[in-house]
């Protein structure tokens, strides 16, 4: 009896491995990536890629265990939630108002150590931001807000 239950469990675990969520594997720098509208030096890009893009872009670097059901579904729901809030790969398609708001939230959440999520940092130790990197991201986001403001003024004048 016990062996049958174990065998049943094993078969179940093997079968659920075939139920995989869609992969978030678009290009690292999409056509509507934030770097095409906001001045983003390579050092900022590196920080965003390492600490934010797994959940806030169309390009996730999947760790080896990410293929295992149910880990994959858990990751997938984080990616979907993150992208719903902010997708850097779609940034240039946002209205100026939304771009401004997202940069504002970025500066705020990074300053509060609320992003990247703690649960993510347990596994991705290298994604943890140093004080220096936090300053860099805040400065980038603030300068970006200025830039969005200028862009929106330009479009108002042109119309
Ligand atoms: C492990 C995944 C993950 C990582 C890594 C991550 N985030 Fe998030 N982020 C989320 C989730 C989930 C939310 C919540 C979305 C919601 O509930 O609207 C969120 C919310 C946000 C929001 C607010 C969006 C909104 O509409 O409320 C901003 C801004 C943000 N993150 C910026 C960042 C930045 C900048 C980084 C990198 C320094 C980062 N995040 C890293 C998962 C992540």
Boltz pocket constraint, residues with backbone or C-beta under 6 A from the ligand:
constraints:
  - pocket:
      binder: B
      contacts: [[A, 47], [A, 48], [A, 51], [A, 52], [A, 53], [A, 54], [A, 55], [A, 56], [A, 77], [A, 78], [A, 79], [A, 81], [A, 82], [A, 84], [A, 85], [A, 86], [A, 102], [A, 105], [A, 106], [A, 109], [A, 110], [A, 115], [A, 116], [A, 117], [A, 120]]
      max_distance: 6.0
